[in-house]
């Protein structure tokens, strides 16, 4: 920085691009045509999966059963904290 001041040169933007930060390749920068385009419609038509109500309900029940152990651990932790705080504050 001192060298620039000594030589009388001004440090300014010369317009060169070191790294392109436009990120046009990101999915959220493709615009509405890219999002609702023909390519998306074609893939939807190719992968039409029909699931009846019984299969859908079984899948949802499986998801809830998969989340149940985590929920029980969280509830047990809060219950333990509640009783420990109650014991500590009452005595």
Helices and strands as residue ranges (DSSP letters): H 2-7, G 27-29, H 31-35, H 38-46, H 53-90
